[in-house]
Amino acid sequence: MTTAPGAKSKDHGAVFTALRLLLKPFEDKFAVKTDKPGNCYLETRSASLNGRRLFFAAAKAKKNYVSFYLTPLYMFPELSFGSRPR
């Protein structure tokens, strides 16, 4: 299957927009470190024990893919759609 030039970047923009909308409700509880086209990064408002804020979530549009990072999934894998109860 062949895609038209620019189709990937258009799809990536739609995926990034959808992920950005998922993060929007959390802006009240977390600090927005970066919010620009293709890049959104949320972190805690207060510092941790080492004096730095903790990463919460991010979405970033890359050349060939869109990445989405959600720290709670690493700490609580049972929140994942693909997880099975043990």
Secondary structure, DSSP 8 states (H G I E B T S, - for coil): ----TTHHHHHHHHHHHHHHHHHGGGGGTSEEEEEETTEEEEEEEEE-TTSSEEEEEEEEE-SS-EEEEEHHHHH-GGGSTT----
